[in-house]
Every structure is written in C-alpha cells, then in structure tokens.
C-alpha cells in the first residue's frame, strides 16, 4: 500500500511517517516498477503502535527498544510509565498549589519566593530522586526475604501439627488461632510477591539479584550460631563447673539472654564477612542491611557497646546454680565463685506444672515441669537442667539427675508442696511425664 493509504489508516502525516522511517522505527520496501515506497500491513501496525507510544510520552529511542522487546518487557515498561504519570500528577498538584498561593498572597511574593525556590531545589534535586528510588526498591519484596518470612509464618502451623501428633489438647484452640493467622500471613506474603513481580518484573529481579547472597548467609549464620552457642556452653561448663557436679542450670532469663549475646556477634561477623565477599561497595551494603549500617555508624559508641556486651555476658555467665552430691552452689555476679549450701539448708520444695498461657519465664507456661527449692531467702528453679555428661547413667536418661536429687532431699524430710494439676498439657514423651509424676508424688 502507498503512503496515502497508510495516512488514512494511521492518521499520521506523510512527513511524520518518513521521519519514523529515517529513525529506523519502520523498514519500508520499494516498488520495483516505480521505486515508490510500498508499506506492508506489518509496518502499518508498527506505525499504530509508534503513534500510541508517542502519545504516552515515550521517546524515539525508547520506542525503538520497545518494538524489539518481548511482551513481558513491554508490559513492565508500560507500568513504569504509568508510575511516572502518577509522579507527574503529584508535581502538577504542587505547581497548582504554588500558583493558587501566589495568586492569593501576591503582595507577599518576595517572602514566598525564597521559600518556593528552596522547595523547588529540593523537589528537583538528586536527593529526593534517590529517596524515591529507595522507597520503590523497599516496596518490592525479594525472594530471599519472602522465603524467610514464610518459615516464620509456618512456625505456628508446625506447632499445631506437633501438638496434635503428641496428643496435647490443652492449647489446641490457641494453636489453631495462631496457625490460621500464620497461614493468612503466608498467603498474603506470596500474593504480594507474585503481584509485585508481575507489575515490576525488572525491579523485583534486580532486588532478587542484589539479595541473592542473603539466603546462604542466613543458613551459614544459623549453623555457625548454633555451633557457637553449644561451644560457649561447653566451654563455660568446663571453666566454671565444680568437680563431681551432678547438674547445673542458668537463671531462666540469663540463659536466654546469654544465647542472644552469643548470637549477636556471630550474626554481625557473618554479615560483615558477607559484605566483603559479595564485593558490594560500602554505601550500597549499608542500605541493604540495618545491622551492618548501625555498627558502621556507631563510631565512638562502639567501645561503650562492647563494654555493655561484656558486662551483660559476665552477668549471665555468673548467674548459674550447680548441684553436687551433697551441696548446692549458687553463683551470682557479685559472688562468681558461688555460695555453698548443704542439702539440709533447703527450707522448702515446690514442684508441679506451669499453668499460664503466656509467661516470660518458660517454666511458668502451661504444661512445663519445674522443681523449685527455697534456701536462705532465695528461690532456685530447675526447669531444663544440664547433667554432667561424664556420669554414665545420665547420658541417655534425661531428668534422672533431678529424680535422684529429689530422692536425696526426701530422705532429709524437707517439706514439699507438689501438684499434678496440668500434667496432661506436658508435651514430653510419656516416660518423662511418668518421671515428673514420680518426683511430684515422692515423699
């Protein structure tokens, strides 16, 4: 077809059609008989697309690239353009507001000019553009983070199935509520990821590429962290435990805090190593990880943080109670070597199962077995004692050390307040539940 026919079909002027041809947006063959341009149906369709893209404010160079791209890439470019129109709408609103303000208060224009010029410099400056770009990246989820959140949301579901398998019925209602909430969050998590991936495919792919290092770092951090916690506990046991001890247990809160005090430097070291191995520049890595960012900007406060960490670690390590064959050794931060008490110094025993759905101290939670002794005005709780692994009979028989300890105290006639209430909520194997009941009922 001739250029006149194309003009009628596309609404483009001959001058515009030849201009697009000169920019290599279309390729036109020549008629062999008269050397006139002969346009194919395919070129007419391309011209219609070009006309549409130009109306949507795509540049000639952008159109040249778009015409050769796949469908998904064209969709992504159109979404980005739609987002740019949204930004332009905000700019137009700002300009409209300035016009109305100047029209209303024109007499005070000299004072307003300075304020508006500062506002214009900020709105058109690189700083705002960087912030907006970071916000766009922040709004796009990456695959590694989505998978990590999925494991977190699945935790209450695993908890529910675990309790069902164990036949624990006391907390099933609460379990089910958390499991439903976790499932809903899991579904929303993946819907958000898939939706963002469809809308901003290139941006999400970029995020996935930037954060690809996070998954192996998390795995390595977990492995190293667990190994570090176990290693530190073993080292402390060797350094602080008296000879021929039977078992020991850290203060309930101190034990939890100590684990985190060990994990924090492990996590920080792994992340700092990851920043070096990944080859990312410092500025980019600071944006990618809050923990590295905070550490790099502590400056002179790093020394104070390290001192606080050391003091906290010391307080946790020295908050431990050891039990030997004839004594209890109570260690505290003020008396790290420990105060030695004889069995006969014990004034009172209290044992049973926790009855609270929520409690900071784990032994107070529903179904958790505890054994408390009172001496010299202080209460010592044994919930998860660590037995001496050098004693052969304790190696494969958990809580035997606690049962033998109870038997020794019963021989001394120490008064005991014991209750079986709530034992059905205990999620231990039946052999351990039976042992707990024997401890409770012993006299």
NORCORUR-V782655 format. One record per residue. N is the residue number from 0. RES is the residue in three letters. SS is DSSP state (h for helix, s for strand, l for the rest). PSI is psi in whole degrees, 0 to 359 (999 if undefined). Layout:
N&RES&SS&PSI + N&RES&SS&PSI
This chain:
0&UNK&l&155 + 1&UNK&l&173 + 2&UNK&h&332 + 3&UNK&h&319 + 4&UNK&h&318 + 5&UNK&h&322 + 6&UNK&h&317 + 7&UNK&h&322 + 8&UNK&h&327 + 9&UNK&h&338 + 10&UNK&l&9 + 11&UNK&l&146 + 12&UNK&l&155 + 13&UNK&h&323 + 14&UNK&h&317 + 15&UNK&h&319 + 16&UNK&h&316 + 17&UNK&h&326 + 18&UNK&h&315 + 19&UNK&h&327 + 20&UNK&h&320 + 21&UNK&h&335 + 22&UNK&l&9 + 23&UNK&l&27 + 24&UNK&l&334 + 25&UNK&l&156 + 26&UNK&l&118 + 27&UNK&l&131 + 28&UNK&s&157 + 29&UNK&s&142 + 30&UNK&l&129 + 31&UNK&l&334 + 32&UNK&l&316 + 33&UNK&l&3 + 34&UNK&l&14 + 35&UNK&l&154 + 36&UNK&s&138 + 37&UNK&s&114 + 38&UNK&l&133 + 39&UNK&l&168 + 40&UNK&h&326 + 41&UNK&h&319 + 42&UNK&h&326 + 43&UNK&h&317 + 44&UNK&h&320 + 45&UNK&h&321 + 46&UNK&h&324 + 47&UNK&h&318 + 48&UNK&h&318 + 49&UNK&h&316 + 50&UNK&h&318 + 51&UNK&h&315 + 52&UNK&h&321 + 53&UNK&h&322 + 54&UNK&h&328 + 55&UNK&l&13 + 56&UNK&l&25 + 57&UNK&l&140 + 58&UNK&l&167 + 59&UNK&h&317 + 60&UNK&h&319 + 61&UNK&h&320 + 62&UNK&h&318 + 63&UNK&h&319 + 64&UNK&h&321 + 65&UNK&h&320 + 66&UNK&l&339 + 67&UNK&l&4 + 68&UNK&l&165 + 69&UNK&l&167 + 70&UNK&h&315 + 71&UNK&h&320 + 72&UNK&h&324 + 73&UNK&h&319 + 74&UNK&h&318 + 75&UNK&h&318 + 76&UNK&h&322 + 77&UNK&h&322 + 78&UNK&h&318 + 79&UNK&h&321 + 80&UNK&h&320 + 81&UNK&h&322 + 82&UNK&h&323 + 83&UNK&h&326 + 84&UNK&h&324 + 85&UNK&h&319 + 86&UNK&h&321 + 87&UNK&h&325 + 88&UNK&h&318 + 89&UNK&h&320 + 90&UNK&h&317 + 91&UNK&h&322 + 92&UNK&h&319 + 93&UNK&h&316 + 94&UNK&h&319 + 95&UNK&h&317 + 96&UNK&h&320 + 97&UNK&h&318 + 98&UNK&h&313 + 99&UNK&h&322 + 100&UNK&h&316 + 101&UNK&h&322 + 102&UNK&h&326 + 103&UNK&h&323 + 104&UNK&l&47 + 105&UNK&h&329 + 106&UNK&h&331 + 107&UNK&h&19 + 108&UNK&h&318 + 109&UNK&h&322 + 110&UNK&h&327 + 111&UNK&h&331 + 112&UNK&h&316 + 113&UNK&h&315 + 114&UNK&h&317 + 115&UNK&h&324 + 116&UNK&h&320 + 117&UNK&h&319 + 118&UNK&h&320 + 119&UNK&h&317 + 120&UNK&h&321 + 121&UNK&h&316 + 122&UNK&h&328 + 123&UNK&h&359 + 124&UNK&l&168 + 125&UNK&h&331 + 126&UNK&h&314 + 127&UNK&h&320 + 128&UNK&h&319 + 129&UNK&h&318 + 130&UNK&h&315 + 131&UNK&h&321 + 132&UNK&h&319 + 133&UNK&h&322 + 134&UNK&h&322 + 135&UNK&h&316 + 136&UNK&h&321 + 137&UNK&h&326 + 138&UNK&h&347 + 139&UNK&l&116 + 140&UNK&l&151 + 141&UNK&l&161 + 142&UNK&h&319 + 143&UNK&h&314 + 144&UNK&h&323 + 145&UNK&h&319 + 146&UNK&h&318 + 147&UNK&h&314 + 148&UNK&h&326 + 149&UNK&h&318 + 150&UNK&h&321 + 151&UNK&h&315 + 152&UNK&h&334 + 153&UNK&h&346 + 154&UNK&h&311 + 155&UNK&h&334 + 156&UNK&h&314 + 157&UNK&h&321 + 158&UNK&h&318 + 159&UNK&h&311 + 160&UNK&h&325 + 161&UNK&h&314 + 162&UNK&h&324 + 163&UNK&h&317 + 164&UNK&h&322 + 165&UNK&h&350 + 166&UNK&l&26 + 167&UNK&l&115 + 168&UNK&l&346 + 169&UNK&l&328 + 170&UNK&l&19 + 171&UNK&h&322 + 172&UNK&h&312 + 173&UNK&h&319 + 174&UNK&h&315 + 175&UNK&h&321 + 176&UNK&h&313 + 177&UNK&h&323 + 178&UNK&h&318 + 179&UNK&h&316 + 180&UNK&h&317 + 181&UNK&h&319 + 182&UNK&h&318 + 183&UNK&h&315 + 184&UNK&h&322 + 185&UNK&h&315 + 186&UNK&h&313 + 187&UNK&h&322 + 188&UNK&h&313 + 189&UNK&h&327 + 190&UNK&h&317 + 191&UNK&h&316 + 192&UNK&h&312 + 193&UNK&h&319 + 194&UNK&h&313 + 195&UNK&h&326 + 196&UNK&h&320 + 197&UNK&h&322 + 198&UNK&h&321 + 199&UNK&l&63 + 200&UNK&h&311 + 201&UNK&h&320 + 202&UNK&h&319 + 203&UNK&h&319 + 204&UNK&h&321 + 205&UNK&h&316 + 206&UNK&h&317 + 207&UNK&h&320 + 208&UNK&h&318 + 209&UNK&h&324 + 210&UNK&l&10 + 211&UNK&h&333 + 212&UNK&h&343 + 213&UNK&h&321 + 214&UNK&h&306 + 215&UNK&h&326 + 216&UNK&h&318 + 217&UNK&h&316 + 218&UNK&h&312 + 219&UNK&h&319 + 220&UNK&h&317 + 221&UNK&h&315 + 222&UNK&h&310 + 223&UNK&h&321 + 224&UNK&h&314 + 225&UNK&h&316 + 226&UNK&h&321 + 227&UNK&h&317 + 228&UNK&h&313 + 229&UNK&h&316 + 230&UNK&h&317 + 231&UNK&h&317 + 232&UNK&h&316 + 233&UNK&h&319 + 234&UNK&h&316 + 235&UNK&h&322 + 236&UNK&h&317 + 237&UNK&h&324 + 238&UNK&h&325 + 239&UNK&h&339 + 240&UNK&l&138 + 241&UNK&l&165 + 242&UNK&l&144 + 243&UNK&l&33 + 244&UNK&l&156 + 245&UNK&l&310 + 246&UNK&s&168 + 247&UNK&s&166 + 248&UNK&s&135 + 249&UNK&s&159 + 250&UNK&l&138 + 251&UNK&h&313 + 252&UNK&h&321 + 253&UNK&h&322 + 254&UNK&h&316 + 255&UNK&h&315 + 256&UNK&h&320 + 257&UNK&h&320 + 258&UNK&h&316 + 259&UNK&h&326 + 260&UNK&h&329 + 261&UNK&h&320 + 262&UNK&h&325 + 263&UNK&h&308 + 264&UNK&h&328 + 265&UNK&h&313 + 266&UNK&h&315 + 267&UNK&h&316 + 268&UNK&h&316 + 269&UNK&h&319 + 270&UNK&h&320 + 271&UNK&h&320 + 272&UNK&h&322 + 273&UNK&h&323 + 274&UNK&h&327 + 275&UNK&h&314 + 276&UNK&h&322 + 277&UNK&h&339 + 278&UNK&l&11 + 279&UNK&l&150 + 280&UNK&l&158 + 281&UNK&h&317 + 282&UNK&h&317 + 283&UNK&h&319 + 284&UNK&h&326 + 285&UNK&h&324 + 286&UNK&h&331 + 287&UNK&h&340 + 288&UNK&l&122 + 289&UNK&h&322 + 290&UNK&h&316 + 291&UNK&h&319 + 292&UNK&h&313 + 293&UNK&h&314 + 294&UNK&h&318 + 295&UNK&h&340 + 296&UNK&l&10 + 297&UNK&l&327 + 298&UNK&l&234 + 299&UNK&l&344 + 300&UNK&h&351 + 301&UNK&h&319 + 302&UNK&h&318 + 303&UNK&h&319 + 304&UNK&h&318 + 305&UNK&h&318 + 306&UNK&h&315 + 307&UNK&h&321 + 308&UNK&h&317 + 309&UNK&h&315 + 310&UNK&h&315 + 311&UNK&h&318 + 312&UNK&h&317 + 313&UNK&h&315 + 314&UNK&h&323 + 315&UNK&h&315 + 316&UNK&h&325 + 317&UNK&l&5 + 318&UNK&l&72 + 319&UNK&s&151 + 320&UNK&s&128 + 321&UNK&s&145 + 322&UNK&s&125 + 323&UNK&l&189 + 324&UNK&l&339 + 325&UNK&l&9 + 326&UNK&s&164 + 327&UNK&s&130 + 328&UNK&s&115 + 329&UNK&s&111 + 330&UNK&s&139 + 331&UNK&s&165 + 332&UNK&l&328 + 333&UNK&l&340 + 334&UNK&s&74 + 335&UNK&s&334 + 336&UNK&s&342 + 337&UNK&s&150 + 338&UNK&s&128 + 339&UNK&s&128 + 340&UNK&s&144 + 341&UNK&s&159 + 342&UNK&h&323 + 343&UNK&h&346 + 344&UNK&h&348 + 345&UNK&l&129 + 346&UNK&l&329 + 347&UNK&s&149 + 348&UNK&s&138 + 349&UNK&s&129 + 350&UNK&s&152 + 351&UNK&s&208 + 352&UNK&s&143 + 353&UNK&l&155 + 354&UNK&l&14 + 355&UNK&s&140 + 356&UNK&l&324 + 357&UNK&l&131 + 358&UNK&l&143 + 359&UNK&l&313 + 360&UNK&l&122 + 361&UNK&h&326 + 362&UNK&h&345 + 363&UNK&h&352 + 364&UNK&s&156 + 365&UNK&l&128 + 366&UNK&l&358 + 367&UNK&l&126 + 368&UNK&s&141 + 369&UNK&s&154 + 370&UNK&s&113 + 371&UNK&s&141 + 372&UNK&s&146 + 373&UNK&s&125 + 374&UNK&s&139 + 375&UNK&l&38 + 376&UNK&l&4 + 377&UNK&s&151 + 378&UNK&s&128 + 379&UNK&s&127 + 380&UNK&s&132 + 381&UNK&s&117 + 382&UNK&l&310 + 383&UNK&l&73 + 384&UNK&l&148 + 385&UNK&s&113 + 386&UNK&s&156 + 387&UNK&l&114 + 388&UNK&l&348 + 389&UNK&l&345 + 390&UNK&l&115 + 391&UNK&h&319 + 392&UNK&h&344 + 393&UNK&h&349 + 394&UNK&l&322 + 395&UNK&l&15 + 396&UNK&l&86 + 397&UNK&l&146 + 398&UNK&l&6 + 399&UNK&h&324 + 400&UNK&h&324 + 401&UNK&h&323 + 402&UNK&h&319 + 403&UNK&h&323 + 404&UNK&h&316 + 405&UNK&h&319 + 406&UNK&h&319 + 407&UNK&h&322 + 408&UNK&h&325 + 409&UNK&h&327 + 410&UNK&h&334 + 411&UNK&l&356 + 412&UNK&l&28 + 413&UNK&l&131 + 414&UNK&l&144 + 415&UNK&s&136 + 416&UNK&s&111 + 417&UNK&s&148 + 418&UNK&l&136 + 419&UNK&l&354 + 420&UNK&l&127 + 421&UNK&l&6 + 422&UNK&h&332 + 423&UNK&h&344 + 424&UNK&h&356 + 425&UNK&l&128 + 426&UNK&l&18 + 427&UNK&l&164 + 428&UNK&l&157 + 429&UNK&h&326 + 430&UNK&h&325 + 431&UNK&h&323 + 432&UNK&h&318 + 433&UNK&h&321 + 434&UNK&h&317 + 435&UNK&h&318 + 436&UNK&h&324 + 437&UNK&h&319 + 438&UNK&h&317 + 439&UNK&h&319 + 440&UNK&h&355 + 441&UNK&l&147 + 442&UNK&l&999
